[in-house]
Amino acid sequence: MVLHLPYVTARLEMAPPPKDDGRHLGPVPIPSAKMTAYYIGLGTLAAVEAIEWPIAVALAAGSYVAQRTRATATAHR
């Protein structure tokens, strides 16, 4: 796109987005739809005070660590 103004000419170019499977945002992997729903459910339960927020954080952290440990163990086989 070229924009011509008095005394200034601007040229804007955009590179095409890189081809990817869409499961990574930078170096951080995006959780699956099932785990995203789980985290949203925990957040909702904590927000409506059905469970205390430290318990929701502990459950989410435990699930994350267990899933990452399982993925790392299967990757090393």
PDB file of N, CA, C and O in Angstrom:
ATOM      1  N   MET A   1       0.850  -1.158   0.000  1.00  0.00           N
ATOM      2  CA  MET A   1       0.000   0.000   0.000  1.00  0.00           C
ATOM      3  C   MET A   1       0.904   1.231   0.000  1.00  0.00           C
ATOM      4  O   MET A   1       1.825   1.337   0.810  1.00  0.00           O
ATOM      5  N   VAL A   2       0.639   2.126  -0.884  1.00  0.00           N
ATOM      6  CA  VAL A   2       1.419   3.363  -0.974  1.00  0.00           C
ATOM      7  C   VAL A   2       0.485   4.524  -0.692  1.00  0.00           C
ATOM      8  O   VAL A   2      -0.589   4.634  -1.283  1.00  0.00           O
ATOM      9  N   LEU A   3       0.905   5.384   0.212  1.00  0.00           N
ATOM     10  CA  LEU A   3       0.114   6.538   0.606  1.00  0.00           C
ATOM     11  C   LEU A   3       0.891   7.792   0.230  1.00  0.00           C
ATOM     12  O   LEU A   3       1.974   8.041   0.760  1.00  0.00           O
ATOM     13  N   HIS A   4       0.335   8.582  -0.688  1.00  0.00           N
ATOM     14  CA  HIS A   4       0.984   9.813  -1.146  1.00  0.00           C
ATOM     15  C   HIS A   4       0.343  11.006  -0.440  1.00  0.00           C
ATOM     16  O   HIS A   4      -0.853  11.259  -0.585  1.00  0.00           O
ATOM     17  N   LEU A   5       1.150  11.729   0.318  1.00  0.00           N
ATOM     18  CA  LEU A   5       0.715  12.955   0.978  1.00  0.00           C
ATOM     19  C   LEU A   5       1.676  14.069   0.568  1.00  0.00           C
ATOM     20  O   LEU A   5       2.781  13.786   0.106  1.00  0.00           O
ATOM     21  N   PRO A   6       1.278  15.315   0.729  1.00  0.00           N
ATOM     22  CA  PRO A   6       2.213  16.399   0.410  1.00  0.00           C
ATOM     23  C   PRO A   6       3.475  16.293   1.267  1.00  0.00           C
ATOM     24  O   PRO A   6       3.396  16.216   2.493  1.00  0.00           O
ATOM     25  N   TYR A   7       4.618  16.291   0.623  1.00  0.00           N
ATOM     26  CA  TYR A   7       5.939  16.228   1.248  1.00  0.00           C
ATOM     27  C   TYR A   7       6.279  14.864   1.865  1.00  0.00           C
ATOM     28  O   TYR A   7       7.393  14.683   2.358  1.00  0.00           O
ATOM     29  N   VAL A   8       5.361  13.916   1.848  1.00  0.00           N
ATOM     30  CA  VAL A   8       5.618  12.607   2.474  1.00  0.00           C
ATOM     31  C   VAL A   8       5.028  11.512   1.601  1.00  0.00           C
ATOM     32  O   VAL A   8       3.905  11.637   1.111  1.00  0.00           O
ATOM     33  N   THR A   9       5.764  10.470   1.414  1.00  0.00           N
ATOM     34  CA  THR A   9       5.249   9.272   0.762  1.00  0.00           C
ATOM     35  C   THR A   9       5.534   8.096   1.691  1.00  0.00           C
ATOM     36  O   THR A   9       6.681   7.857   2.070  1.00  0.00           O
ATOM     37  N   ALA A  10       4.510   7.383   2.043  1.00  0.00           N
ATOM     38  CA  ALA A  10       4.669   6.230   2.935  1.00  0.00           C
ATOM     39  C   ALA A  10       4.353   4.961   2.166  1.00  0.00           C
ATOM     40  O   ALA A  10       3.372   4.892   1.425  1.00  0.00           O
ATOM     41  N   ARG A  11       5.188   3.972   2.351  1.00  0.00           N
ATOM     42  CA  ARG A  11       4.967   2.675   1.718  1.00  0.00           C
ATOM     43  C   ARG A  11       4.894   1.629   2.820  1.00  0.00           C
ATOM     44  O   ARG A  11       5.849   1.445   3.575  1.00  0.00           O
ATOM     45  N   LEU A  12       3.779   0.956   2.907  1.00  0.00           N
ATOM     46  CA  LEU A  12       3.570  -0.056   3.933  1.00  0.00           C
ATOM     47  C   LEU A  12       3.521  -1.429   3.279  1.00  0.00           C
ATOM     48  O   LEU A  12       2.760  -1.654   2.338  1.00  0.00           O
ATOM     49  N   GLU A  13       4.336  -2.337   3.783  1.00  0.00           N
ATOM     50  CA  GLU A  13       4.342  -3.705   3.278  1.00  0.00           C
ATOM     51  C   GLU A  13       4.187  -4.655   4.454  1.00  0.00           C
ATOM     52  O   GLU A  13       4.778  -4.459   5.516  1.00  0.00           O
ATOM     53  N   MET A  14       3.393  -5.670   4.246  1.00  0.00           N
ATOM     54  CA  MET A  14       3.201  -6.675   5.289  1.00  0.00           C
ATOM     55  C   MET A  14       3.660  -8.020   4.766  1.00  0.00           C
ATOM     56  O   MET A  14       3.296  -8.432   3.664  1.00  0.00           O
ATOM     57  N   ALA A  15       4.458  -8.694   5.563  1.00  0.00           N
ATOM     58  CA  ALA A  15       4.900 -10.039   5.199  1.00  0.00           C
ATOM     59  C   ALA A  15       3.761 -11.017   5.466  1.00  0.00           C
ATOM     60  O   ALA A  15       2.974 -10.807   6.389  1.00  0.00           O
ATOM     61  N   PRO A  16       3.662 -12.071   4.680  1.00  0.00           N
ATOM     62  CA  PRO A  16       2.622 -13.060   4.948  1.00  0.00           C
ATOM     63  C   PRO A  16       2.897 -13.759   6.279  1.00  0.00           C
ATOM     64  O   PRO A  16       4.056 -13.918   6.661  1.00  0.00           O
ATOM     65  N   PRO A  17       1.851 -14.176   6.984  1.00  0.00           N
ATOM     66  CA  PRO A  17       2.072 -14.854   8.266  1.00  0.00           C
ATOM     67  C   PRO A  17       2.768 -16.193   8.052  1.00  0.00           C
ATOM     68  O   PRO A  17       2.567 -16.835   7.021  1.00  0.00           O
ATOM     69  N   PRO A  18       3.580 -16.621   9.008  1.00  0.00           N
ATOM     70  CA  PRO A  18       4.280 -17.898   8.853  1.00  0.00           C
ATOM     71  C   PRO A  18       3.300 -19.064   8.891  1.00  0.00           C
ATOM     72  O   PRO A  18       2.279 -19.014   9.576  1.00  0.00           O
ATOM     73  N   LYS A  19       3.624 -20.100   8.154  1.00  0.00           N
ATOM     74  CA  LYS A  19       2.795 -21.302   8.147  1.00  0.00           C
ATOM     75  C   LYS A  19       3.053 -22.062   9.445  1.00  0.00           C
ATOM     76  O   LYS A  19       4.203 -22.325   9.798  1.00  0.00           O
ATOM     77  N   ASP A  20       1.991 -22.409  10.148  1.00  0.00           N
ATOM     78  CA  ASP A  20       2.120 -23.147  11.399  1.00  0.00           C
ATOM     79  C   ASP A  20       0.824 -23.897  11.645  1.00  0.00           C
ATOM     80  O   ASP A  20      -0.191 -23.632  11.001  1.00  0.00           O
ATOM     81  N   ASP A  21       0.866 -24.832  12.578  1.00  0.00           N
ATOM     82  CA  ASP A  21      -0.331 -25.612  12.876  1.00  0.00           C
ATOM     83  C   ASP A  21      -1.280 -24.865  13.806  1.00  0.00           C
ATOM     84  O   ASP A  21      -2.376 -25.356  14.076  1.00  0.00           O
ATOM     85  N   GLY A  22      -0.889 -23.691  14.303  1.00  0.00           N
ATOM     86  CA  GLY A  22      -1.770 -22.884  15.114  1.00  0.00           C
ATOM     87  C   GLY A  22      -1.818 -23.272  16.579  1.00  0.00           C
ATOM     88  O   GLY A  22      -2.615 -22.711  17.331  1.00  0.00           O
ATOM     89  N   ARG A  23      -0.998 -24.205  17.004  1.00  0.00           N
ATOM     90  CA  ARG A  23      -1.049 -24.649  18.386  1.00  0.00           C
ATOM     91  C   ARG A  23       0.006 -23.980  19.259  1.00  0.00           C
ATOM     92  O   ARG A  23       0.110 -24.302  20.443  1.00  0.00           O
ATOM     93  N   HIS A  24       0.782 -23.067  18.711  1.00  0.00           N
ATOM     94  CA  HIS A  24       1.808 -22.398  19.501  1.00  0.00           C
ATOM     95  C   HIS A  24       1.686 -20.896  19.332  1.00  0.00           C
ATOM     96  O   HIS A  24       1.465 -20.385  18.234  1.00  0.00           O
ATOM     97  N   LEU A  25       1.834 -20.216  20.430  1.00  0.00           N
ATOM     98  CA  LEU A  25       1.854 -18.765  20.430  1.00  0.00           C
ATOM     99  C   LEU A  25       3.212 -18.378  20.981  1.00  0.00           C
ATOM    100  O   LEU A  25       3.399 -18.307  22.196  1.00  0.00           O
ATOM    101  N   GLY A  26       4.157 -18.129  20.091  1.00  0.00           N
ATOM    102  CA  GLY A  26       5.533 -17.927  20.530  1.00  0.00           C
ATOM    103  C   GLY A  26       6.081 -19.242  21.037  1.00  0.00           C
ATOM    104  O   GLY A  26       5.790 -20.291  20.462  1.00  0.00           O
ATOM    105  N   PRO A  27       6.867 -19.214  22.099  1.00  0.00           N
ATOM    106  CA  PRO A  27       7.405 -20.468  22.620  1.00  0.00           C
ATOM    107  C   PRO A  27       6.451 -21.178  23.577  1.00  0.00           C
ATOM    108  O   PRO A  27       6.783 -22.251  24.081  1.00  0.00           O
ATOM    109  N   VAL A  28       5.265 -20.601  23.842  1.00  0.00           N
ATOM    110  CA  VAL A  28       4.335 -21.175  24.812  1.00  0.00           C
ATOM    111  C   VAL A  28       3.260 -21.964  24.074  1.00  0.00           C
ATOM    112  O   VAL A  28       2.553 -21.391  23.244  1.00  0.00           O
ATOM    113  N   PRO A  29       3.111 -23.266  24.349  1.00  0.00           N
ATOM    114  CA  PRO A  29       2.056 -24.038  23.688  1.00  0.00           C
ATOM    115  C   PRO A  29       0.675 -23.652  24.230  1.00  0.00           C
ATOM    116  O   PRO A  29       0.514 -23.414  25.427  1.00  0.00           O
ATOM    117  N   ILE A  30      -0.295 -23.595  23.356  1.00  0.00           N
ATOM    118  CA  ILE A  30      -1.667 -23.293  23.743  1.00  0.00           C
ATOM    119  C   ILE A  30      -2.326 -24.598  24.177  1.00  0.00           C
ATOM    120  O   ILE A  30      -2.193 -25.602  23.477  1.00  0.00           O
ATOM    121  N   PRO A  31      -3.038 -24.620  25.317  1.00  0.00           N
ATOM    122  CA  PRO A  31      -3.658 -25.865  25.762  1.00  0.00           C
ATOM    123  C   PRO A  31      -4.764 -26.313  24.810  1.00  0.00           C
ATOM    124  O   PRO A  31      -5.311 -25.523  24.041  1.00  0.00           O
ATOM    125  N   SER A  32      -5.071 -27.598  24.886  1.00  0.00           N
ATOM    126  CA  SER A  32      -6.127 -28.154  24.042  1.00  0.00           C
ATOM    127  C   SER A  32      -7.474 -27.558  24.440  1.00  0.00           C
ATOM    128  O   SER A  32      -7.590 -26.901  25.475  1.00  0.00           O
ATOM    129  N   ALA A  33      -8.480 -27.792  23.616  1.00  0.00           N
ATOM    130  CA  ALA A  33      -9.821 -27.270  23.905  1.00  0.00           C
ATOM    131  C   ALA A  33     -10.360 -27.863  25.202  1.00  0.00           C
ATOM    132  O   ALA A  33     -11.037 -27.179  25.969  1.00  0.00           O
ATOM    133  N   LYS A  34     -10.060 -29.131  25.444  1.00  0.00           N
ATOM    134  CA  LYS A  34     -10.527 -29.797  26.668  1.00  0.00           C
ATOM    135  C   LYS A  34      -9.908 -29.143  27.907  1.00  0.00           C
ATOM    136  O   LYS A  34     -10.606 -28.873  28.884  1.00  0.00           O
ATOM    137  N   MET A  35      -8.596 -28.892  27.862  1.00  0.00           N
ATOM    138  CA  MET A  35      -7.935 -28.277  29.012  1.00  0.00           C
ATOM    139  C   MET A  35      -8.340 -26.809  29.165  1.00  0.00           C
ATOM    140  O   MET A  35      -8.437 -26.309  30.286  1.00  0.00           O
ATOM    141  N   THR A  36      -8.576 -26.121  28.057  1.00  0.00           N
ATOM    142  CA  THR A  36      -9.044 -24.737  28.137  1.00  0.00           C
ATOM    143  C   THR A  36     -10.397 -24.677  28.826  1.00  0.00           C
ATOM    144  O   THR A  36     -10.630 -23.809  29.667  1.00  0.00           O
ATOM    145  N   ALA A  37     -11.295 -25.599  28.473  1.00  0.00           N
ATOM    146  CA  ALA A  37     -12.603 -25.661  29.131  1.00  0.00           C
ATOM    147  C   ALA A  37     -12.444 -25.963  30.620  1.00  0.00           C
ATOM    148  O   ALA A  37     -13.165 -25.405  31.447  1.00  0.00           O
ATOM    149  N   TYR A  38     -11.511 -26.835  30.962  1.00  0.00           N
ATOM    150  CA  TYR A  38     -11.245 -27.174  32.365  1.00  0.00           C
ATOM    151  C   TYR A  38     -10.782 -25.934  33.130  1.00  0.00           C
ATOM    152  O   TYR A  38     -11.276 -25.656  34.223  1.00  0.00           O
ATOM    153  N   TYR A  39      -9.833 -25.188  32.553  1.00  0.00           N
ATOM    154  CA  TYR A  39      -9.331 -23.987  33.220  1.00  0.00           C
ATOM    155  C   TYR A  39     -10.419 -22.921  33.344  1.00  0.00           C
ATOM    156  O   TYR A  39     -10.510 -22.239  34.364  1.00  0.00           O
ATOM    157  N   ILE A  40     -11.233 -22.781  32.319  1.00  0.00           N
ATOM    158  CA  ILE A  40     -12.344 -21.816  32.381  1.00  0.00           C
ATOM    159  C   ILE A  40     -13.334 -22.229  33.458  1.00  0.00           C
ATOM    160  O   ILE A  40     -13.845 -21.388  34.197  1.00  0.00           O
ATOM    161  N   GLY A  41     -13.606 -23.539  33.545  1.00  0.00           N
ATOM    162  CA  GLY A  41     -14.503 -24.039  34.592  1.00  0.00           C
ATOM    163  C   GLY A  41     -13.960 -23.759  35.983  1.00  0.00           C
ATOM    164  O   GLY A  41     -14.704 -23.329  36.865  1.00  0.00           O
ATOM    165  N   LEU A  42     -12.671 -23.999  36.188  1.00  0.00           N
ATOM    166  CA  LEU A  42     -12.070 -23.696  37.492  1.00  0.00           C
ATOM    167  C   LEU A  42     -12.149 -22.206  37.799  1.00  0.00           C
ATOM    168  O   LEU A  42     -12.460 -21.812  38.923  1.00  0.00           O
ATOM    169  N   GLY A  43     -11.868 -21.387  36.800  1.00  0.00           N
ATOM    170  CA  GLY A  43     -11.950 -19.944  36.997  1.00  0.00           C
ATOM    171  C   GLY A  43     -13.361 -19.486  37.331  1.00  0.00           C
ATOM    172  O   GLY A  43     -13.557 -18.605  38.168  1.00  0.00           O
ATOM    173  N   THR A  44     -14.336 -20.088  36.672  1.00  0.00           N
ATOM    174  CA  THR A  44     -15.733 -19.743  36.938  1.00  0.00           C
ATOM    175  C   THR A  44     -16.129 -20.147  38.348  1.00  0.00           C
ATOM    176  O   THR A  44     -16.770 -19.376  39.062  1.00  0.00           O
ATOM    177  N   LEU A  45     -15.747 -21.367  38.755  1.00  0.00           N
ATOM    178  CA  LEU A  45     -16.054 -21.822  40.114  1.00  0.00           C
ATOM    179  C   LEU A  45     -15.414 -20.911  41.161  1.00  0.00           C
ATOM    180  O   LEU A  45     -16.025 -20.620  42.189  1.00  0.00           O
ATOM    181  N   ALA A  46     -14.196 -20.465  40.903  1.00  0.00           N
ATOM    182  CA  ALA A  46     -13.534 -19.552  41.836  1.00  0.00           C
ATOM    183  C   ALA A  46     -14.196 -18.175  41.820  1.00  0.00           C
ATOM    184  O   ALA A  46     -14.308 -17.527  42.861  1.00  0.00           O
ATOM    185  N   ALA A  47     -14.635 -17.725  40.644  1.00  0.00           N
ATOM    186  CA  ALA A  47     -15.248 -16.395  40.533  1.00  0.00           C
ATOM    187  C   ALA A  47     -16.583 -16.318  41.266  1.00  0.00           C
ATOM    188  O   ALA A  47     -16.902 -15.295  41.871  1.00  0.00           O
ATOM    189  N   VAL A  48     -17.362 -17.394  41.213  1.00  0.00           N
ATOM    190  CA  VAL A  48     -18.660 -17.399  41.907  1.00  0.00           C
ATOM    191  C   VAL A  48     -18.516 -17.919  43.330  1.00  0.00           C
ATOM    192  O   VAL A  48     -19.508 -18.129  44.028  1.00  0.00           O
ATOM    193  N   GLU A  49     -17.276 -18.126  43.751  1.00  0.00           N
ATOM    194  CA  GLU A  49     -16.922 -18.556  45.097  1.00  0.00           C
ATOM    195  C   GLU A  49     -17.517 -19.906  45.472  1.00  0.00           C
ATOM    196  O   GLU A  49     -17.836 -20.146  46.637  1.00  0.00           O
ATOM    197  N   ALA A  50     -17.667 -20.796  44.479  1.00  0.00           N
ATOM    198  CA  ALA A  50     -18.066 -22.172  44.766  1.00  0.00           C
ATOM    199  C   ALA A  50     -16.882 -22.923  45.366  1.00  0.00           C
ATOM    200  O   ALA A  50     -17.063 -23.830  46.179  1.00  0.00           O
ATOM    201  N   ILE A  51     -15.664 -22.542  44.963  1.00  0.00           N
ATOM    202  CA  ILE A  51     -14.437 -23.037  45.583  1.00  0.00           C
ATOM    203  C   ILE A  51     -13.543 -21.834  45.843  1.00  0.00           C
ATOM    204  O   ILE A  51     -13.671 -20.802  45.183  1.00  0.00           O
ATOM    205  N   GLU A  52     -12.652 -21.969  46.792  1.00  0.00           N
ATOM    206  CA  GLU A  52     -11.725 -20.879  47.099  1.00  0.00           C
ATOM    207  C   GLU A  52     -10.692 -20.757  45.989  1.00  0.00           C
ATOM    208  O   GLU A  52     -10.326 -21.759  45.376  1.00  0.00           O
ATOM    209  N   TRP A  53     -10.215 -19.539  45.720  1.00  0.00           N
ATOM    210  CA  TRP A  53      -9.284 -19.334  44.609  1.00  0.00           C
ATOM    211  C   TRP A  53      -7.956 -20.055  44.798  1.00  0.00           C
ATOM    212  O   TRP A  53      -7.382 -20.493  43.802  1.00  0.00           O
ATOM    213  N   PRO A  54      -7.417 -20.211  46.042  1.00  0.00           N
ATOM    214  CA  PRO A  54      -6.161 -20.974  46.141  1.00  0.00           C
ATOM    215  C   PRO A  54      -6.333 -22.442  45.741  1.00  0.00           C
ATOM    216  O   PRO A  54      -5.409 -23.056  45.208  1.00  0.00           O
ATOM    217  N   ILE A  55      -7.505 -22.994  45.997  1.00  0.00           N
ATOM    218  CA  ILE A  55      -7.776 -24.379  45.599  1.00  0.00           C
ATOM    219  C   ILE A  55      -7.845 -24.471  44.081  1.00  0.00           C
ATOM    220  O   ILE A  55      -7.317 -25.414  43.493  1.00  0.00           O
ATOM    221  N   ALA A  56      -8.492 -23.500  43.441  1.00  0.00           N
ATOM    222  CA  ALA A  56      -8.570 -23.493  41.974  1.00  0.00           C
ATOM    223  C   ALA A  56      -7.177 -23.368  41.362  1.00  0.00           C
ATOM    224  O   ALA A  56      -6.873 -24.031  40.370  1.00  0.00           O
ATOM    225  N   VAL A  57      -6.335 -22.529  41.944  1.00  0.00           N
ATOM    226  CA  VAL A  57      -4.965 -22.368  41.439  1.00  0.00           C
ATOM    227  C   VAL A  57      -4.185 -23.664  41.616  1.00  0.00           C
ATOM    228  O   VAL A  57      -3.457 -24.075  40.714  1.00  0.00           O
ATOM    229  N   ALA A  58      -4.330 -24.312  42.772  1.00  0.00           N
ATOM    230  CA  ALA A  58      -3.617 -25.569  43.022  1.00  0.00           C
ATOM    231  C   ALA A  58      -4.070 -26.658  42.057  1.00  0.00           C
ATOM    232  O   ALA A  58      -3.243 -27.415  41.550  1.00  0.00           O
ATOM    233  N   LEU A  59      -5.373 -26.747  41.798  1.00  0.00           N
ATOM    234  CA  LEU A  59      -5.882 -27.748  40.849  1.00  0.00           C
ATOM    235  C   LEU A  59      -5.376 -27.476  39.435  1.00  0.00           C
ATOM    236  O   LEU A  59      -4.965 -28.399  38.730  1.00  0.00           O
ATOM    237  N   ALA A  60      -5.408 -26.218  39.024  1.00  0.00           N
ATOM    238  CA  ALA A  60      -4.938 -25.874  37.678  1.00  0.00           C
ATOM    239  C   ALA A  60      -3.443 -26.137  37.541  1.00  0.00           C
ATOM    240  O   ALA A  60      -2.999 -26.679  36.530  1.00  0.00           O
ATOM    241  N   ALA A  61      -2.665 -25.757  38.552  1.00  0.00           N
ATOM    242  CA  ALA A  61      -1.217 -25.980  38.494  1.00  0.00           C
ATOM    243  C   ALA A  61      -0.900 -27.467  38.485  1.00  0.00           C
ATOM    244  O   ALA A  61      -0.024 -27.908  37.741  1.00  0.00           O
ATOM    245  N   GLY A  62      -1.604 -28.245  39.304  1.00  0.00           N
ATOM    246  CA  GLY A  62      -1.384 -29.691  39.327  1.00  0.00           C
ATOM    247  C   GLY A  62      -1.715 -30.337  37.998  1.00  0.00           C
ATOM    248  O   GLY A  62      -0.978 -31.205  37.529  1.00  0.00           O
ATOM    249  N   SER A  63      -2.809 -29.928  37.388  1.00  0.00           N
ATOM    250  CA  SER A  63      -3.186 -30.471  36.080  1.00  0.00           C
ATOM    251  C   SER A  63      -2.165 -30.100  35.015  1.00  0.00           C
ATOM    252  O   SER A  63      -1.814 -30.922  34.169  1.00  0.00           O
ATOM    253  N   TYR A  64      -1.689 -28.855  35.058  1.00  0.00           N
ATOM    254  CA  TYR A  64      -0.696 -28.399  34.084  1.00  0.00           C
ATOM    255  C   TYR A  64       0.600 -29.188  34.225  1.00  0.00           C
ATOM    256  O   TYR A  64       1.162 -29.651  33.232  1.00  0.00           O
ATOM    257  N   VAL A  65       1.072 -29.340  35.456  1.00  0.00           N
ATOM    258  CA  VAL A  65       2.322 -30.067  35.686  1.00  0.00           C
ATOM    259  C   VAL A  65       2.174 -31.524  35.275  1.00  0.00           C
ATOM    260  O   VAL A  65       3.071 -32.085  34.646  1.00  0.00           O
ATOM    261  N   ALA A  66       1.049 -32.143  35.626  1.00  0.00           N
ATOM    262  CA  ALA A  66       0.835 -33.546  35.263  1.00  0.00           C
ATOM    263  C   ALA A  66       0.798 -33.727  33.752  1.00  0.00           C
ATOM    264  O   ALA A  66       1.370 -34.682  33.227  1.00  0.00           O
ATOM    265  N   GLN A  67       0.134 -32.824  33.056  1.00  0.00           N
ATOM    266  CA  GLN A  67       0.049 -32.926  31.599  1.00  0.00           C
ATOM    267  C   GLN A  67       1.420 -32.709  30.960  1.00  0.00           C
ATOM    268  O   GLN A  67       1.784 -33.435  30.035  1.00  0.00           O
ATOM    269  N   ARG A  68       2.185 -31.726  31.435  1.00  0.00           N
ATOM    270  CA  ARG A  68       3.520 -31.462  30.889  1.00  0.00           C
ATOM    271  C   ARG A  68       4.473 -32.618  31.184  1.00  0.00           C
ATOM    272  O   ARG A  68       5.293 -32.977  30.339  1.00  0.00           O
ATOM    273  N   THR A  69       4.369 -33.203  32.380  1.00  0.00           N
ATOM    274  CA  THR A  69       5.227 -34.331  32.743  1.00  0.00           C
ATOM    275  C   THR A  69       4.914 -35.531  31.865  1.00  0.00           C
ATOM    276  O   THR A  69       5.819 -36.222  31.397  1.00  0.00           O
ATOM    277  N   ARG A  70       3.627 -35.773  31.646  1.00  0.00           N
ATOM    278  CA  ARG A  70       3.204 -36.892  30.797  1.00  0.00           C
ATOM    279  C   ARG A  70       3.682 -36.681  29.363  1.00  0.00           C
ATOM    280  O   ARG A  70       4.147 -37.624  28.722  1.00  0.00           O
ATOM    281  N   ALA A  71       3.573 -35.452  28.852  1.00  0.00           N
ATOM    282  CA  ALA A  71       4.012 -35.159  27.481  1.00  0.00           C
ATOM    283  C   ALA A  71       5.525 -35.303  27.353  1.00  0.00           C
ATOM    284  O   ALA A  71       6.017 -35.791  26.336  1.00  0.00           O
ATOM    285  N   THR A  72       6.263 -34.884  28.371  1.00  0.00           N
ATOM    286  CA  THR A  72       7.720 -34.999  28.344  1.00  0.00           C
ATOM    287  C   THR A  72       8.148 -36.455  28.411  1.00  0.00           C
ATOM    288  O   THR A  72       9.092 -36.860  27.731  1.00  0.00           O
ATOM    289  N   ALA A  73       7.453 -37.252  29.234  1.00  0.00           N
ATOM    290  CA  ALA A  73       7.802 -38.667  29.374  1.00  0.00           C
ATOM    291  C   ALA A  73       7.560 -39.426  28.072  1.00  0.00           C
ATOM    292  O   ALA A  73       8.363 -40.283  27.704  1.00  0.00           O
ATOM    293  N   THR A  74       6.470 -39.128  27.372  1.00  0.00           N
ATOM    294  CA  THR A  74       6.198 -39.819  26.108  1.00  0.00           C
ATOM    295  C   THR A  74       7.126 -39.332  24.999  1.00  0.00           C
ATOM    296  O   THR A  74       7.411 -40.080  24.064  1.00  0.00           O
ATOM    297  N   ALA A  75       7.601 -38.095  25.089  1.00  0.00           N
ATOM    298  CA  ALA A  75       8.517 -37.571  24.068  1.00  0.00           C
ATOM    299  C   ALA A  75       9.903 -38.213  24.178  1.00  0.00           C
ATOM    300  O   ALA A  75      10.613 -38.331  23.179  1.00  0.00           O
ATOM    301  N   HIS A  76      10.287 -38.626  25.385  1.00  0.00           N
ATOM    302  CA  HIS A  76      11.606 -39.229  25.592  1.00  0.00           C
ATOM    303  C   HIS A  76      11.637 -40.707  25.225  1.00  0.00           C
ATOM    304  O   HIS A  76      12.713 -41.302  25.177  1.00  0.00           O
ATOM    305  N   ARG A  77      10.506 -41.299  24.971  1.00  0.00           N
ATOM    306  CA  ARG A  77      10.474 -42.734  24.632  1.00  0.00           C
ATOM    307  C   ARG A  77      10.780 -42.974  23.196  1.00  0.00           C
ATOM    308  O   ARG A  77      10.793 -44.122  22.751  1.00  0.00           O
TER     309      ARG A  77
END
